Amino acid sequence: MQLIDGHGRVATDLRVSLTDRCNLRCQYCMPAEGLDWLATDETLTDDELNRLIRIGVEMLGIRDVRFTGGEPLLRRSLPAIVAETKALPSQPRTAMTSNGLGLKHTAQALADAGLDRVNISLDTTDPATFEKITRRPRLHDVIDGLAAAHDAGLRPVKVNAVLLRGINDQEAPDLLRWCIKHEYELRIIEQMPLDAQHGWNREAMVTADETLALLREHVRLTPLDGRGSAPAEKFLVDDGPHTVGIIGSVTKPFCGDCNRVRLTADGQIMNCLFARTESDLRRPLRSGASDIEIAEQWMAAMTTKLPGHGIDDPSFLQLDRPMSAIGG
């Protein structure tokens, strides 16, 4: 059995949202006052999460499991969930996308549990700009978390940055130099329409081409082949060995090669970050369904995946679920 959609794409990469909660308030994600979080009884338990991950890996061909949020470090059982995943016979590759705030205290435990690597969100290395974007004075905690992840062997440590016009849109060269200095891999991502307050504006978005033009004023970039289903277009910096990735999710979509499927913290399958339909696996989980019945429902859900995210379509509507409730 495989997770094959109606366009022949096979999902082998599972993004698992462990919580919709977050301890930052990034302005491109949620309002300053935060959101109404999921009730505890709506969120999948550890046993339910582990079971769905096992079904995905053992029965449906999932090879990569990425833990996301919200902020996944807020789930105290994260190391145990990672260990359970890594103990599966096929030993899937494991990763985590995090804001890094608590990583200084947890990086080694996660590495010991079997986590392979991390992506950490960091849009600036300037404390004042960081506080403006995240509404929290916590830059030092993220920097400490990155160092702890590197020391624990969670490599390559990747830094995910979003450029916001008029705030940090000129910082790409500085971020790249900083990441190279610390042996991190920078990924610059176009801002996507996933904010809870629906304030995204395409005209205000810093495009991938703008970012590349700015970087080329400072470094020599050589395109690398072999992207496959990876979202980032990679470039060698000044003939290497360091690289930078540009993710043009809006202007240069990679939907045709997508191999991802998402499981939300409340047990919904989403075939795309921008999918307006969800498939409920929590109900069959809690109603006594067998593994094969859940696998069949999951496969049926995959057949409804659209060919692309449709942001350029005049009929595109932003989701009610914000990014924090979907997972990256």
Backbone bond lengths (Angstrom), bond angles and torsions (degrees), N, CA, C in turn:
res aa  C-N    CA-C-N  psi(-1)  N-CA   C-N-CA  omega(-1)  CA-C   N-CA-C  phi
1 M - - - 1.470 - - 1.527 109.60 -
2 Q 1.338 115.47 144.52 1.442 121.69 177.57 1.526 109.78 -140.01
3 L 1.325 115.37 161.22 1.451 120.98 175.48 1.528 107.97 -93.42
4 I 1.322 116.21 85.79 1.461 122.64 -177.10 1.526 109.32 -106.10
5 D 1.343 115.42 130.22 1.459 117.91 178.96 1.525 110.57 -90.95
6 G 1.309 116.46 179.80 1.452 121.32 -175.77 1.512 114.37 -71.77
7 H 1.330 117.13 -2.68 1.467 121.00 -179.50 1.527 111.31 -116.28
8 G 1.330 115.50 13.76 1.455 120.51 174.16 1.511 115.91 86.18
9 R 1.322 117.98 1.96 1.462 120.06 178.86 1.526 109.50 -82.11
10 V 1.319 115.90 143.89 1.459 121.64 -178.32 1.518 109.19 -113.02
11 A 1.316 116.92 124.71 1.466 121.59 179.48 1.525 109.55 -84.58
12 T 1.324 115.43 119.19 1.468 121.14 176.32 1.519 111.65 -122.91
13 D 1.329 117.38 -0.74 1.463 123.90 -175.15 1.525 108.29 -119.84
14 L 1.328 116.73 113.07 1.461 122.47 -178.45 1.519 110.42 -104.02
15 R 1.336 116.58 124.08 1.461 122.28 174.92 1.528 107.86 -100.54
16 V 1.326 116.64 119.53 1.459 121.84 -173.64 1.529 109.62 -111.60
17 S 1.326 116.62 111.97 1.460 120.77 176.22 1.522 109.15 -82.70
18 L 1.323 117.03 120.79 1.461 121.74 -177.09 1.519 112.67 -89.84
19 T 1.321 117.53 -20.11 1.461 122.42 179.74 1.514 108.18 -165.50
20 D 1.332 116.75 155.08 1.458 119.83 174.06 1.531 111.01 -95.22
21 R 1.328 116.69 -2.24 1.465 120.92 -176.49 1.520 111.47 -82.00
22 C 1.335 115.59 151.92 1.454 120.59 177.49 1.519 108.95 -147.55
23 N 1.333 115.61 151.46 1.459 120.61 179.88 1.527 112.89 -105.07
24 L 1.341 116.57 10.93 1.466 121.62 166.71 1.522 107.92 -117.57
25 R 1.316 116.21 168.48 1.457 121.91 179.04 1.530 109.12 -131.78
26 C 1.320 116.39 56.05 1.460 120.71 -176.51 1.529 109.99 -57.10
27 Q 1.308 115.74 131.74 1.460 119.81 -171.39 1.517 113.26 -66.28
28 Y 1.348 118.60 -20.40 1.468 119.54 177.14 1.523 111.58 -89.54
29 C 1.343 116.95 5.95 1.462 120.37 -177.94 1.526 113.01 -122.51
30 M 1.339 117.22 -46.87 1.461 118.99 -176.29 1.521 111.28 -150.51
31 P 1.339 117.58 162.00 1.459 120.66 179.49 1.529 111.82 -72.32
32 A 1.319 115.74 163.99 1.463 121.23 -176.22 1.521 112.12 -58.39
33 E 1.323 116.87 -34.71 1.466 120.37 -177.35 1.517 112.79 -81.03
34 G 1.320 117.72 -1.61 1.452 120.18 -179.13 1.514 111.86 82.63
35 L 1.330 116.04 -164.58 1.460 122.26 -176.02 1.528 110.12 -130.32
36 D 1.311 115.43 170.46 1.468 120.29 171.50 1.523 107.62 -80.54
37 W 1.344 116.56 111.80 1.452 120.28 -176.10 1.526 111.12 -75.86
38 L 1.320 114.83 159.44 1.460 120.35 175.01 1.523 110.13 -61.18
39 A 1.317 115.98 143.73 1.465 120.30 173.58 1.523 108.98 -69.28
40 T 1.326 115.67 152.38 1.460 120.33 -176.72 1.524 112.25 -57.46
41 D 1.322 117.11 -39.91 1.464 118.75 -177.15 1.528 112.64 -74.44
42 E 1.332 117.19 -10.78 1.459 120.46 176.00 1.528 111.80 -86.55
43 T 1.318 116.23 -21.12 1.459 121.36 -177.11 1.526 109.81 -84.81
44 L 1.323 115.64 140.42 1.461 119.49 178.74 1.525 110.73 -62.00
45 T 1.309 116.60 140.65 1.459 121.55 174.44 1.530 109.32 -75.50
46 D 1.326 116.43 169.16 1.465 119.83 177.08 1.523 111.09 -58.97
47 D 1.327 116.50 -43.75 1.464 119.62 -179.56 1.520 111.50 -62.14
48 E 1.340 116.78 -40.06 1.461 120.29 179.23 1.529 111.29 -67.44
49 L 1.313 116.06 -42.31 1.464 119.89 176.84 1.529 110.71 -60.51
50 N 1.319 115.71 -49.22 1.461 119.94 -178.47 1.523 111.43 -60.49
51 R 1.316 116.41 -37.87 1.462 119.32 -179.58 1.528 111.14 -66.60
52 L 1.340 117.25 -44.85 1.456 119.85 -179.89 1.529 111.46 -65.42
53 I 1.324 116.44 -39.57 1.461 119.14 177.17 1.534 109.70 -62.60
54 R 1.324 116.27 -43.03 1.469 119.96 179.35 1.526 110.97 -61.60
55 I 1.326 117.62 -44.10 1.466 120.74 178.48 1.530 110.28 -61.29
56 G 1.337 116.19 -43.09 1.459 119.75 179.35 1.514 112.41 -62.15
57 V 1.333 116.50 -42.76 1.466 121.11 -176.22 1.522 111.70 -77.83
58 E 1.326 117.02 -50.01 1.455 120.28 -172.31 1.522 113.76 -79.96
59 M 1.347 117.16 -28.14 1.449 119.59 -173.05 1.527 113.74 -111.88
60 L 1.345 116.96 -23.49 1.466 119.01 -169.89 1.526 113.98 -121.57
61 G 1.319 117.77 6.36 1.450 119.77 171.59 1.505 117.23 84.56
62 I 1.331 118.01 16.17 1.467 120.28 176.35 1.529 109.36 -68.28
63 R 1.327 116.87 130.33 1.462 121.49 -179.45 1.528 113.33 -114.67
64 D 1.330 116.33 -19.59 1.460 121.17 -179.71 1.521 108.85 -127.66
65 V 1.328 116.49 131.73 1.458 121.59 177.89 1.524 107.68 -123.51
66 R 1.323 115.88 120.95 1.464 120.70 178.50 1.527 109.07 -114.55
67 F 1.313 116.71 127.21 1.463 122.41 179.53 1.525 109.21 -92.41
68 T 1.339 115.27 127.38 1.451 121.20 -176.64 1.522 109.80 -133.66
69 G 1.309 116.31 -170.72 1.450 122.38 177.16 1.518 109.70 -138.08
70 G 1.338 115.98 -136.77 1.449 128.92 3.07 1.509 113.54 37.44
71 E 1.320 113.03 -151.06 1.455 120.32 179.14 1.526 109.28 -108.25
72 P 1.338 118.43 107.37 1.467 120.89 -173.56 1.520 113.90 -62.59
73 L 1.333 118.20 -25.91 1.468 119.74 179.89 1.524 112.12 -67.60
74 L 1.326 117.85 -13.49 1.461 120.33 177.10 1.525 111.84 -76.12
75 R 1.315 117.10 -12.21 1.469 120.97 175.72 1.516 107.74 -89.65
76 R 1.321 116.61 106.53 1.463 121.31 -172.30 1.521 112.93 -62.30
77 S 1.307 116.58 -25.07 1.467 120.29 -178.76 1.523 112.62 -85.35
78 L 1.318 118.00 8.78 1.461 121.13 -176.33 1.532 113.19 -52.54
79 P 1.347 120.02 -48.77 1.470 118.40 179.45 1.528 113.22 -57.64
80 A 1.323 116.72 -38.38 1.472 119.69 179.23 1.523 111.13 -68.14
81 I 1.327 117.45 -38.06 1.466 120.77 178.22 1.522 110.08 -66.08
82 V 1.339 117.05 -41.88 1.458 120.90 176.76 1.526 110.29 -60.36
83 A 1.324 116.46 -46.36 1.465 120.54 -178.57 1.520 111.30 -61.76
84 E 1.334 116.73 -40.36 1.464 120.88 178.70 1.529 110.66 -63.20
85 T 1.322 115.86 -40.68 1.467 120.67 179.17 1.519 110.88 -66.22
86 K 1.321 116.08 -45.74 1.466 120.27 -176.66 1.524 111.49 -69.71
87 A 1.323 117.66 -20.67 1.464 121.26 179.89 1.518 112.86 -79.93
88 L 1.334 117.64 -7.71 1.463 119.68 177.83 1.532 109.58 -62.89
89 P 1.305 118.73 148.20 1.473 121.32 -173.06 1.529 114.52 -53.24
90 S 1.325 117.90 -36.95 1.469 119.76 -177.54 1.523 112.47 -83.63
91 Q 1.338 117.79 -5.83 1.460 122.71 178.86 1.532 112.10 46.25
92 P 1.328 117.54 67.53 1.472 119.95 -178.84 1.530 111.50 -60.27
93 R 1.323 115.70 152.36 1.463 119.92 173.83 1.516 108.54 -67.61
94 T 1.326 116.36 138.06 1.460 120.99 -176.44 1.524 110.22 -123.26
95 A 1.319 115.71 142.54 1.458 121.88 179.43 1.519 108.64 -147.84
96 M 1.317 115.81 169.00 1.462 120.99 179.44 1.523 109.00 -142.31
97 T 1.332 115.90 138.07 1.459 121.78 170.04 1.520 107.65 -107.17
98 S 1.329 117.02 124.79 1.465 121.64 -169.98 1.523 110.05 -146.29
99 N 1.336 115.58 162.10 1.467 118.77 171.11 1.531 111.40 -86.16
100 G 1.323 116.18 -7.20 1.458 120.70 172.50 1.511 116.43 81.14
101 L 1.327 118.84 0.44 1.462 119.51 -172.96 1.522 113.41 -61.49
102 G 1.302 118.09 -39.99 1.461 119.99 -178.14 1.508 114.14 -101.73
103 L 1.316 116.80 10.28 1.457 119.78 -171.23 1.526 112.98 -71.84
104 K 1.307 116.54 -25.87 1.465 119.70 178.44 1.520 110.87 -56.64
105 H 1.331 116.33 -33.64 1.464 120.99 -175.97 1.529 113.06 -95.01
106 T 1.325 117.74 -11.38 1.466 119.94 -171.69 1.526 114.53 -123.30
107 A 1.324 118.14 -9.59 1.470 120.41 -173.42 1.521 112.63 -57.19
108 Q 1.322 117.20 -46.01 1.462 119.63 -177.12 1.526 111.26 -67.45
109 A 1.330 116.68 -40.48 1.468 119.71 178.33 1.524 111.02 -63.16
110 L 1.322 117.13 -38.00 1.460 120.24 178.80 1.529 110.84 -69.10
111 A 1.315 116.07 -40.26 1.466 119.24 176.76 1.519 110.44 -62.81
112 D 1.322 116.44 -42.99 1.467 120.63 178.74 1.534 111.75 -63.43
113 A 1.338 116.35 -30.93 1.469 120.84 179.80 1.522 112.16 -75.95
114 G 1.350 117.04 -16.65 1.452 119.85 177.64 1.516 115.12 117.93
115 L 1.339 118.09 4.37 1.457 119.29 176.29 1.521 108.89 -64.36
116 D 1.334 116.61 134.68 1.460 120.53 -176.12 1.520 113.19 -89.33
117 R 1.337 117.69 -42.87 1.457 118.72 -177.68 1.519 110.42 -159.80
118 V 1.344 115.02 174.21 1.457 120.78 -177.12 1.526 110.82 -136.72
119 N 1.319 114.64 152.30 1.457 123.65 165.47 1.518 107.04 -116.57
120 I 1.311 117.20 126.60 1.463 121.43 -177.51 1.521 109.49 -116.84
121 S 1.314 117.11 131.10 1.461 121.87 178.53 1.522 110.10 -77.85
122 L 1.321 116.02 124.75 1.464 121.52 177.25 1.526 107.62 -154.87
123 D 1.323 116.76 112.17 1.457 121.67 -173.42 1.522 113.48 -96.85
124 T 1.318 117.51 -9.11 1.454 121.58 -177.37 1.516 109.42 -165.30
125 T 1.326 116.84 156.49 1.469 120.98 172.90 1.529 110.85 -109.14
126 D 1.319 115.84 10.43 1.469 120.72 176.36 1.528 109.48 -95.72
127 P 1.336 118.90 122.07 1.469 120.67 -175.21 1.524 113.63 -57.50
128 A 1.327 117.93 -41.43 1.467 120.19 -178.06 1.531 110.98 -67.12
129 T 1.322 116.38 -41.69 1.461 119.95 178.86 1.528 110.67 -68.10
130 F 1.333 116.79 -39.08 1.463 120.69 176.77 1.526 110.24 -58.24
131 E 1.313 117.22 -46.09 1.469 120.41 -179.41 1.523 110.95 -65.89
132 K 1.319 116.98 -35.64 1.463 119.66 178.83 1.524 110.95 -64.97
133 I 1.325 116.51 -41.60 1.464 120.20 -178.47 1.518 112.20 -73.82
134 T 1.335 116.76 -45.04 1.470 121.03 -172.53 1.521 113.77 -95.53
135 R 1.339 116.03 -13.10 1.465 122.78 -176.65 1.526 112.30 62.83
136 R 1.325 115.97 25.43 1.456 121.95 177.22 1.539 109.12 -143.88
137 P 1.352 118.12 139.24 1.480 120.88 179.49 1.526 111.31 -87.52
138 R 1.333 116.71 65.44 1.458 119.53 -169.22 1.528 113.20 -123.46
139 L 1.314 118.78 21.43 1.457 120.38 -177.51 1.524 111.71 -56.62
140 H 1.326 117.01 -41.42 1.473 120.14 -177.00 1.522 111.44 -61.30
141 D 1.335 117.42 -33.41 1.462 120.17 179.76 1.532 111.11 -68.89
142 V 1.342 116.53 -38.36 1.457 119.81 178.19 1.524 110.21 -66.33
143 I 1.321 116.52 -43.95 1.467 120.49 179.79 1.532 110.47 -62.21
144 D 1.327 116.67 -41.82 1.470 120.01 177.00 1.528 110.96 -64.17
145 G 1.333 116.62 -37.79 1.452 120.48 179.59 1.516 112.61 -66.67
146 L 1.317 116.31 -39.61 1.468 120.42 176.41 1.526 110.80 -60.83
147 A 1.330 116.35 -45.65 1.465 120.46 -179.94 1.525 110.81 -62.94
148 A 1.332 116.71 -40.48 1.466 120.60 -179.81 1.525 110.77 -64.99
149 A 1.342 116.88 -40.02 1.457 120.68 178.69 1.526 110.49 -63.52
150 H 1.318 116.79 -43.28 1.466 121.33 178.78 1.521 110.60 -62.04
151 D 1.328 116.21 -45.36 1.467 120.52 -178.95 1.525 112.02 -66.18
152 A 1.336 116.57 -30.51 1.466 120.56 -179.36 1.529 112.32 -81.05
153 G 1.321 117.17 -4.31 1.453 120.44 178.42 1.512 115.38 87.42
154 L 1.338 117.17 15.46 1.469 120.64 179.29 1.529 108.80 -83.16
155 R 1.312 115.12 67.55 1.463 120.76 -170.75 1.529 111.38 -118.16
156 P 1.339 117.00 153.88 1.456 124.95 -1.26 1.523 112.17 -71.09
157 V 1.328 115.78 136.45 1.465 120.78 173.03 1.526 107.16 -77.91
158 K 1.325 115.70 119.26 1.457 119.99 -178.71 1.531 110.05 -106.83
159 V 1.313 115.61 139.77 1.462 122.60 178.19 1.519 108.12 -107.64
160 N 1.334 116.98 122.66 1.459 122.50 177.42 1.525 109.02 -98.60
161 A 1.323 117.39 122.95 1.462 121.19 -179.10 1.521 110.25 -124.59
162 V 1.326 115.40 139.36 1.465 122.85 172.56 1.521 107.43 -114.54
163 L 1.317 116.71 129.00 1.457 121.00 179.24 1.523 109.94 -96.07
164 L 1.322 115.76 130.41 1.456 122.09 -178.76 1.529 108.91 -114.22
165 R 1.312 115.04 127.62 1.464 118.74 -175.49 1.533 111.26 -61.89
166 G 1.329 113.91 131.18 1.457 119.92 178.45 1.513 114.08 82.69
167 I 1.342 117.34 -1.88 1.469 120.42 -179.47 1.520 111.03 -119.15
168 N 1.328 116.40 -59.98 1.472 119.95 -179.54 1.521 111.84 -135.21
169 D 1.349 116.78 20.11 1.454 120.52 -172.80 1.523 114.11 -67.93
170 Q 1.330 118.10 -13.09 1.464 120.86 178.55 1.530 112.34 -102.21
171 E 1.338 117.17 7.36 1.461 120.08 -171.77 1.524 114.56 -93.12
172 A 1.320 117.79 -1.70 1.466 119.24 -177.18 1.532 112.80 -54.83
173 P 1.337 120.02 -46.60 1.477 118.66 179.11 1.523 112.99 -62.01
174 D 1.333 117.30 -40.68 1.466 120.49 179.16 1.524 111.06 -66.07
175 L 1.329 116.99 -41.55 1.463 120.39 177.83 1.526 110.80 -62.18
176 L 1.328 115.80 -41.03 1.456 119.46 -179.66 1.527 110.72 -64.22
177 R 1.318 117.60 -46.24 1.463 120.47 178.45 1.526 110.90 -60.65
178 W 1.328 116.32 -40.94 1.469 120.81 -179.16 1.527 110.58 -64.68
179 C 1.332 116.78 -44.01 1.466 120.37 179.98 1.532 111.17 -65.13
180 I 1.314 117.05 -42.53 1.461 119.90 178.47 1.525 110.35 -61.22
181 K 1.316 116.69 -42.68 1.458 121.09 179.81 1.529 111.45 -58.53
182 H 1.330 116.69 -38.00 1.466 121.06 -176.06 1.531 113.23 -97.59
183 E 1.337 116.92 5.71 1.472 122.66 178.18 1.524 112.49 66.46
184 Y 1.325 116.68 36.54 1.453 122.64 172.71 1.527 109.08 -105.08
185 E 1.330 116.10 158.86 1.459 121.30 177.80 1.528 109.24 -105.33
186 L 1.324 116.99 120.98 1.460 121.86 -177.67 1.518 110.97 -86.37
187 R 1.339 115.59 135.72 1.450 123.45 171.90 1.529 107.48 -126.55
188 I 1.322 116.86 120.56 1.462 120.98 179.39 1.525 107.99 -104.88
189 I 1.330 115.72 125.51 1.461 122.59 -169.65 1.527 109.98 -115.96
190 E 1.317 116.67 131.07 1.460 119.24 173.57 1.527 109.88 -61.77
191 Q 1.329 115.75 139.04 1.459 119.84 177.37 1.524 109.55 -64.17
192 M 1.328 115.95 132.15 1.458 121.09 -176.38 1.528 111.04 -111.05
193 P 1.334 116.93 157.48 1.470 120.37 -179.68 1.520 111.79 -77.18
194 L 1.341 115.26 72.82 1.455 121.23 -177.09 1.525 112.15 -130.51
195 D 1.328 117.59 13.10 1.459 120.58 -179.77 1.523 110.35 -80.68
196 A 1.328 114.93 143.56 1.469 120.23 -176.20 1.525 111.84 -64.55
197 Q 1.337 117.02 -30.13 1.467 120.84 -176.58 1.526 113.24 -87.51
198 H 1.349 117.00 1.37 1.465 122.83 177.30 1.528 111.70 54.12
199 G 1.328 116.28 45.50 1.455 120.61 179.35 1.521 113.46 -99.65
200 W 1.345 117.11 3.08 1.466 120.27 -178.29 1.517 111.56 -61.42
201 N 1.325 115.65 137.51 1.455 121.68 -178.98 1.519 107.74 -135.47
202 R 1.307 117.08 116.66 1.464 119.79 -175.96 1.529 111.60 -59.82
203 E 1.326 116.88 -38.02 1.456 119.60 -177.92 1.524 111.18 -65.15
204 A 1.304 117.68 -27.42 1.471 121.06 -179.33 1.524 112.37 -88.97
205 M 1.317 117.40 -9.86 1.458 121.27 -176.91 1.531 110.99 -70.49
206 V 1.335 116.13 136.47 1.458 121.57 173.51 1.525 107.40 -80.08
207 T 1.329 116.75 117.18 1.453 120.03 -173.26 1.527 111.72 -82.40
208 A 1.315 114.77 164.47 1.465 120.76 176.77 1.524 110.70 -60.56
209 D 1.326 117.60 -40.51 1.460 120.34 -179.83 1.525 111.49 -64.92
210 E 1.332 117.22 -37.90 1.463 119.94 176.72 1.528 110.73 -63.35
211 T 1.317 115.51 -42.53 1.463 119.93 179.97 1.522 110.87 -63.30
212 L 1.326 116.36 -44.77 1.457 119.77 179.06 1.527 111.40 -62.03
213 A 1.320 116.95 -41.82 1.464 120.08 179.83 1.521 110.90 -62.31
214 L 1.326 116.52 -40.79 1.465 120.19 178.98 1.524 111.01 -66.05
215 L 1.317 117.35 -44.87 1.462 120.30 179.80 1.524 111.24 -62.42
216 R 1.331 116.12 -38.14 1.464 119.36 -177.69 1.532 112.91 -68.95
217 E 1.312 116.77 -13.37 1.462 119.26 173.21 1.528 111.03 -73.79
218 H 1.342 116.67 -14.74 1.459 120.76 -173.49 1.527 113.85 -121.10
219 V 1.342 117.36 -29.18 1.461 120.80 -177.53 1.521 109.34 -138.41
220 R 1.313 116.09 163.65 1.463 122.20 174.71 1.527 108.07 -93.96
221 L 1.310 115.83 127.28 1.463 121.39 -177.62 1.518 110.13 -115.54
222 T 1.327 115.66 128.09 1.460 121.88 178.17 1.523 108.98 -117.48
223 P 1.327 118.68 118.70 1.472 120.04 -179.26 1.526 111.65 -60.46
224 L 1.330 115.45 141.52 1.455 122.10 177.05 1.521 109.61 -107.15
225 D 1.319 116.65 141.29 1.459 121.00 177.96 1.536 109.58 -86.49
226 G 1.318 115.10 176.78 1.461 119.97 174.12 1.501 114.50 82.84
227 R 1.338 117.90 31.41 1.468 121.32 -179.37 1.521 112.23 -64.52
228 G 1.325 116.45 -39.64 1.461 119.87 -178.58 1.515 111.64 60.76
229 S 1.332 117.01 -131.61 1.460 121.41 -179.83 1.525 112.55 -93.15
230 A 1.336 117.57 4.08 1.466 121.08 179.68 1.521 110.00 -67.15
231 P 1.319 118.06 141.72 1.469 120.04 -178.24 1.523 114.26 -73.62
232 A 1.329 118.08 -23.15 1.461 120.56 -174.41 1.521 112.16 -91.45
233 E 1.340 114.98 133.84 1.451 121.17 167.44 1.522 106.19 -85.81
234 K 1.336 117.43 118.56 1.459 121.17 -171.03 1.528 111.51 -99.47
235 F 1.337 113.20 146.38 1.459 120.93 179.64 1.529 109.06 -132.64
236 L 1.305 115.26 139.02 1.454 121.26 172.12 1.523 108.26 -77.96
237 V 1.323 116.95 134.29 1.461 122.16 -177.63 1.532 109.28 -98.33
238 D 1.329 115.98 120.62 1.467 121.71 177.32 1.536 111.63 47.99
239 D 1.313 115.48 47.66 1.472 122.80 176.90 1.525 113.61 69.39
240 G 1.318 117.63 12.10 1.464 121.55 171.13 1.517 113.84 91.22
241 P 1.355 115.07 177.42 1.467 126.72 8.95 1.522 114.18 -84.37
242 H 1.328 117.58 -5.98 1.463 120.50 -173.76 1.534 111.30 -78.17
243 T 1.342 114.43 152.44 1.456 121.08 179.95 1.523 110.24 -129.20
244 V 1.323 115.31 163.55 1.452 122.11 171.17 1.520 107.14 -135.17
245 G 1.307 116.52 144.56 1.456 121.43 179.42 1.515 110.89 -114.55
246 I 1.318 116.78 139.67 1.460 122.70 176.41 1.522 107.74 -118.70
247 I 1.324 116.34 124.35 1.459 121.54 -178.47 1.522 108.26 -110.73
248 G 1.329 115.63 100.58 1.463 121.33 -179.10 1.518 110.75 -92.73
249 S 1.309 116.52 65.03 1.471 121.14 -173.42 1.522 112.77 -58.02
250 V 1.324 116.65 -31.03 1.462 120.58 -176.70 1.519 111.43 -93.81
251 T 1.333 116.93 -52.49 1.464 120.07 -173.27 1.521 113.57 -87.40
252 K 1.324 117.17 -20.65 1.470 121.14 -179.91 1.531 108.94 -134.76
253 P 1.331 116.57 63.62 1.474 119.69 -174.92 1.522 111.94 -62.55
254 F 1.338 114.17 150.44 1.467 121.70 -178.40 1.523 110.20 -118.53
255 C 1.333 115.33 29.61 1.461 121.00 -174.06 1.519 112.80 -59.05
256 G 1.335 117.23 -33.76 1.457 120.43 -176.30 1.508 113.95 -62.66
257 D 1.335 116.48 -22.19 1.464 120.81 -179.85 1.528 112.37 -112.09
258 C 1.315 116.91 14.01 1.470 120.08 -175.06 1.527 111.63 -64.48
259 N 1.336 115.70 133.03 1.465 120.37 177.72 1.527 111.02 -125.71
260 R 1.348 116.45 25.18 1.455 120.40 -173.20 1.528 112.82 -109.62
261 V 1.321 114.18 150.65 1.455 122.37 172.03 1.521 106.53 -141.28
262 R 1.343 116.84 148.69 1.455 120.68 -173.27 1.520 112.06 -121.15
263 L 1.326 114.75 138.70 1.457 122.19 174.37 1.518 107.68 -114.21
264 T 1.330 116.92 117.06 1.464 120.32 -178.81 1.527 110.58 -78.28
265 A 1.321 115.68 165.53 1.460 120.45 -177.17 1.522 112.25 -64.22
266 D 1.331 117.24 -21.68 1.465 119.55 178.27 1.525 112.12 -102.30
267 G 1.346 116.71 19.46 1.450 120.13 168.83 1.503 116.78 84.08
268 Q 1.321 117.40 25.66 1.462 121.01 177.58 1.534 109.95 -102.30
269 I 1.317 115.85 139.23 1.460 120.77 173.96 1.524 108.20 -90.32
270 M 1.351 115.69 127.41 1.462 121.80 174.69 1.527 107.57 -122.32
271 N 1.310 115.88 126.93 1.458 121.16 -176.20 1.527 112.88 -83.28
272 C 1.313 117.02 -10.81 1.464 122.10 -176.48 1.520 107.46 -157.34
273 L 1.341 116.20 150.30 1.461 119.60 175.36 1.523 111.56 -55.46
274 F 1.330 116.59 -28.13 1.455 121.15 -174.65 1.524 113.05 -108.75
275 A 1.322 116.87 13.52 1.463 120.06 179.84 1.528 110.47 -64.74
276 R 1.315 115.88 134.09 1.462 119.96 179.07 1.529 111.37 -95.67
277 T 1.321 117.00 -1.33 1.458 120.82 175.48 1.522 108.99 -119.47
278 E 1.313 115.78 148.51 1.457 122.89 179.35 1.522 108.87 -129.67
279 S 1.313 115.25 156.66 1.469 120.67 177.47 1.520 108.32 -122.21
280 D 1.309 115.98 123.27 1.461 122.56 -171.54 1.533 111.09 -83.95
281 L 1.333 116.41 114.92 1.459 120.85 172.34 1.524 112.15 -101.86
282 R 1.320 116.46 -11.73 1.465 118.64 179.74 1.527 111.30 -67.10
283 R 1.314 115.91 -40.33 1.471 118.75 -178.36 1.521 111.68 -62.46
284 P 1.330 119.69 -52.14 1.478 117.50 177.76 1.525 112.63 -62.21
285 L 1.343 117.18 -34.05 1.468 119.81 176.42 1.519 110.89 -56.01
286 R 1.332 114.62 -44.77 1.466 120.37 -174.31 1.519 113.16 -90.03
287 S 1.334 115.72 1.59 1.470 119.59 -179.64 1.518 112.17 -110.85
288 G 1.332 116.35 10.39 1.452 119.62 175.06 1.514 115.49 88.24
289 A 1.332 118.10 15.39 1.465 120.15 179.83 1.529 110.34 -64.65
290 S 1.311 115.97 148.19 1.463 121.13 177.81 1.525 109.55 -79.15
291 D 1.330 115.84 167.20 1.465 120.27 177.52 1.526 111.06 -58.20
292 I 1.331 116.61 -42.94 1.461 119.69 -177.47 1.522 110.55 -66.70
293 E 1.328 118.13 -36.79 1.467 120.55 177.59 1.527 111.06 -65.53
294 I 1.331 116.83 -40.82 1.463 120.09 178.35 1.528 109.89 -66.70
295 A 1.326 116.84 -41.97 1.464 120.63 178.52 1.530 110.82 -60.46
296 E 1.313 116.95 -41.20 1.464 120.36 -179.85 1.524 111.34 -66.33
297 Q 1.341 117.09 -39.25 1.465 119.74 176.63 1.525 110.87 -65.18
298 W 1.322 116.04 -38.14 1.459 120.87 178.47 1.529 110.33 -64.35
299 M 1.317 117.16 -44.25 1.462 120.38 178.10 1.526 111.23 -63.28
300 A 1.315 116.71 -39.12 1.463 120.06 178.20 1.524 110.43 -63.69
301 A 1.324 116.39 -37.93 1.462 120.28 178.94 1.518 111.14 -62.38
302 M 1.329 116.88 -36.63 1.465 120.75 -177.79 1.522 112.40 -65.94
303 T 1.321 117.48 -28.85 1.464 119.88 -176.41 1.517 112.08 -66.77
304 T 1.329 118.03 -16.48 1.468 121.39 -177.68 1.528 112.78 -89.93
305 K 1.333 117.63 0.77 1.467 120.46 -177.33 1.520 110.45 -63.79
306 L 1.331 116.26 131.81 1.455 121.83 -178.93 1.535 110.45 -78.85
307 P 1.322 117.95 161.61 1.464 119.75 -178.51 1.525 113.96 -67.02
308 G 1.333 117.73 -25.02 1.455 120.58 -179.48 1.513 111.16 -156.58
309 H 1.353 115.90 172.37 1.462 118.75 -175.93 1.525 113.48 -76.47
310 G 1.336 118.10 -20.65 1.456 120.77 172.06 1.511 115.98 76.00
311 I 1.329 118.21 18.11 1.463 119.65 -178.96 1.528 111.36 -61.07
312 D 1.336 116.76 -32.11 1.456 120.55 -178.56 1.525 112.75 -81.93
313 D 1.314 116.85 -7.50 1.460 120.02 179.86 1.532 109.85 -76.48
314 P 1.339 118.57 134.53 1.470 120.37 179.32 1.517 113.79 -57.33
315 S 1.335 116.80 -23.44 1.467 120.27 -178.52 1.531 112.92 -87.92
316 F 1.346 117.40 1.31 1.468 120.30 -176.57 1.528 110.83 -59.44
317 L 1.310 115.46 133.12 1.457 122.15 175.88 1.524 108.92 -124.19
318 Q 1.335 115.80 134.25 1.460 119.36 178.62 1.518 109.93 -69.71
319 L 1.335 115.93 145.69 1.455 121.36 -177.49 1.518 112.13 -67.37
320 D 1.339 115.24 155.11 1.460 119.78 170.27 1.527 110.12 -73.31
321 R 1.341 116.49 -35.78 1.464 119.63 177.11 1.510 109.53 -72.67
322 P 1.327 118.14 128.52 1.465 119.74 173.19 1.528 110.40 -81.64
323 M 1.323 116.00 172.02 1.460 121.45 -178.77 1.525 111.55 -55.43
324 S 1.330 116.74 -38.72 1.466 119.98 -176.74 1.523 112.57 -63.42
325 A 1.326 117.39 -21.02 1.455 120.67 -179.16 1.529 112.39 -100.64
326 I 1.341 116.79 0.38 1.465 120.48 -179.72 1.514 111.44 -107.49
327 G 1.326 115.97 -46.87 1.461 120.91 -173.65 1.515 109.77 99.84
328 G 1.325 116.21 145.61 1.459 119.96 -172.08 1.526 113.35 -79.77
